[in-house]
Amino acid sequence: MNIVLAKTAGFCFGVKRAVDLVYEEIKKGTKVYTYGPIIHNDEVVADLTLKGVGLINTLEELKSITEGTIIIRSHGVSKEIYDIIEKQGLKIVDATCPFVIKIHKIVKEQGELGRHIIIIGNNNHPEVEGIIGWCSNNYTVIENAEQAENLNLTGVDKICIVSQTTFNYKNFQDLVEIISKKGYDIIVLNTICNATEERQTEARQLAKESDAMIIIGGKHSSNTRKLYEISKLECENTYYIQTLRDLDLEELKSFRSVGITAGASTPNNIIKEVHTACQK
């Protein structure tokens, strides 16, 4: 059996930076909290919990903290969260992915210039929730063609379109094309990060060349889910796992070639464990 591991599998720059920042703060010996899971990977979050890192999920929990360091998750948060942390007098470490910070600046500036913000992405994803928190009230979130077709912004002439960093690039293009036909004065900014595009492109090509594909990543990871969907279109035998224990190695033995890739929040040790097991 031929096993091919994607070159782009695993931590992207933004995720690695975020995780490293947390471990650096742990070494300082002060109480550390993350606002939301630092990344979408249960194994990483569990390890941080064992090391004493607190997890804040709500504004009420944040307001109850009186001392310590608050680390902003890689997906980013709304401006309101920063304001509360500052008011509480707490130390803040911003682990927001630089690509996400760029989107925050864009929507804030374009909103102030009077443009209605269109965010292409999942309305319930933490990254999108954070982006919304930097918009004025003039924003719309669109995830699919039906929503794009039904878009009707009364009294709006100018719009600015941005994307969740992990959105499928082809789907983004398709939705922009639908919206572009509606006659608005449009600024389109492709804010899908380069690492996401490269990872999706490699996954698609590897899936075309493989009898089976293994996608490794957290079940809540948007970018891993996109990799699974892309691979499934090209390779029917695509498996979505979080760790090696989710994989039936006996089933793989019937395939001649197996491709492996992983989401941006998947630690290298998990990827290596799966890769090594498949080679035996």
N, C-alpha and C positions, 0 to 999 in steps of 0.2 A: 504493500500500500504506500502510495506517494503522499506525503504530508507537506503542505505549503502554508507557512505562517506569513500573514500579511505584514509588510514592512511598517505600515501605519498603525498596527494594533497597539492598543494600550493608551496610557496617560498622554494627553495632549499638554502643551505648554501651560495653559491656564489651570488645568486640574493639578498638575504636578506642583506648580507654584503655590496653589491654595493649600494642598496637603502639607507641603514643606513648611509653610508659614505656621500651621497649627503645631507641628512637632517642635519647631523652634521655640514657640511660646511655652510649650509644656516644660522644656528644659529650664526655663527661667524660674520655675517654682511658684508662680502665682496662679490663682484660680482662673481657668480658661473656659469660656463658653463659645459655642458657635451659634449664630442665628440661622436656624435651619440646618439640615445636614450639610456638611462642608462640600460634599459631592454626592452623587447618586450611586453609592456603592455600600451595601449593608456591611460587608466585611471591614471596610475602612472605618465606617462609623462605629462599629462594635469595638474595634481596637482602640479608638480614641476614647470611648466610654470607659473601657477598662483602665485607661491611663488617667481617668479623672476629669475628662472634658465634659462639661455640661452642655445639654442641647436645649436651646430655646426655640419654641415653635409659635409663640403668640406674643402680641404686644403686651398683654397682661403679665406674662412671665418676665418679659424684658423689663417692665416697669418695677418689678419686685426685686431686681438685682441692685445691690448697693455698692458692691466692689468687685474688682476683677477686670479681666480683659474680654472684650466681645470681638469675635472674629466674624466678619461678614462672609457668608457662603460664596462659593465660586459663581453661582448663578446670579448674584446681585440681589439688592433689596430696594425698596422705595426710599425716597428722600426722607419720608417720615421716620423711618427707622434710624437713620443717621441723627436726626434731630432729637429723638428720644434718648439715644445713647449719650449725646452731648449734654443734654439736660440732666441726665443721671450722674454726670461727672465720671463716666467710665472710660477706660482706655479702649480705643478702637483700632483694630488691625483689619485693613480692607483686603480681603482675598478675592474680591470680585475679578473675574476674568477680564483682562484689558479690552478684549473685543466687545464684551458686554458693557463696560464703562463707556466705550465709544458710542454705543447705541443710546445710552442714557443722555449723553451730551447732545446727540443729534435730535432726539425727540423733544428735549427741553428747548433747544434753540429754534427748531422749526415750528414748534407749537407757539413760541413767543412771537414768531414772525407771521402767525395767523394761519398756518397750514393745519388741516385736519390730519392726524396721524393714523395711518393704517399699519397695524402690526400683523404680519403674517406669521402665525404660530399657534400653539396650543394655549387657549385661554387659562387653563388650570395649571400650566407649568410655572414653577417658581421664577424662571428667568423672565417670562412674559409678565408675571405679576409685578416683578421688580421694574420692568420697563414702563408699565402702566403708571407706576408711582412717580415717574419723572415727566409724565405728560400733563397737560392741562386736562380739563374735562372733555376736550375734543379729540377723542380717539375711538377706533374701532378695531377689534381683533377678528381676523379672518383665517380660517384653517382649511377650508375646502372650496371646491368650485361652486357648489350651491350657494354658499354664503357670498362668494364674489359676484355671482350672477344677480343676487338679490340686493346687492349694495345700492342704496339710494339715499344719498346725503343731502337732505333738503337745505338749501341756502348755503351750500359749500361749493366753492369754486376751486380752491387750491388744496391739494393733499400731498403728503409725504409718505412713501411706503418704505418700511424697514422689515427685517425678518428676524425671527428667533435664530440664534447662531447655529443651531443644530437642525434647522429645517431642511427637508429634501430640496436640493437645488432645482431639479427639473420641475417639481411641483410649484416652487416659488415662481419660476418663469411662467408657468401656465396661468397662475393666479394673477400675476402682473399683467399678462396679455388680456385677460378678461376685463380687468379693471380699467386698463388703458383705453378700451373701446367706449367708455362711458362719457368721455368728453371733458374730464377734469383737467386742470393744469397740474401736472404730476411731476414730482421729483421721486425717482426710484433709487434707493440705496441698497445694494446687495450686501447685507450685513451678516450673511452666512460666513463663518470663519473658514480660512483656507484649509485648516486641518480637517474640518468636517467634509469639505468638498473632496479633498484628496482621499480621505478614508472611504467615502461613499463610492468614488470612482474605482478605487482598488478593489473594494468588496464586490462591485458589479462584475468586474473583469474576472476576478478569481472565481466567482460563482459560476460564470459561463464555462470555465475550464475544469470545474470539479464535479465529481459524482455526488459529493456531499459537502455541506458547509456547516461549520460550528461557529456560532456567534456568542461571544462571552461578554457578560455585563449584567448590571443590576436590572431588576424588573421595572424599576421606576425611571430608568435612564432613557431619555428621549432619543439621544443619538444612537444608542444601542438598538432601540426599537426600529429606528430608520434603517440601520444596517441589516437587521433581520428582514424587514419588508423588501428591501432592495435585493437581497440574496435569494429570498423565496421566489421572486419573480423569475430569476434566472436558473435556480436550482431547487427543485421540489424537495429534495432531502436536506432541508436546512434546519438546524437545531439551535435553539436559543437556551443557553445555560448561564447560571450565575457562577457555579464552581464545578469542579470535576465530578462531585457526587451526583450532579444532575445528568451526567452523560452515561449512556449505555455503550460501553466500549465493545461489547460483543456484536452489537448491531453494526458498528462501523467496519467490522472485518469483511463485510460483503462488498465494500466499495474499493475501487482501484485508486481513486484520488480524493483526498479530503483537504479542503481549504479551511483555514482558521483565521478569524479576525476578532477584534474586541473593541468595545466602546471606549470612549475617552476617559471614563472613570474606572476602568478596570486595572487593578494593580498588576505589575509585571510578574509577581510570584504566582498569581492565579493562572495567568496565561502560560507561564513556563510549566506549571504542573500539568495542565491539560495537554500542551504540546508534547511533553515528555511521555505521558501516558499513552498518547496515540501512536507514538513511534515504537512502542514495545511490541 
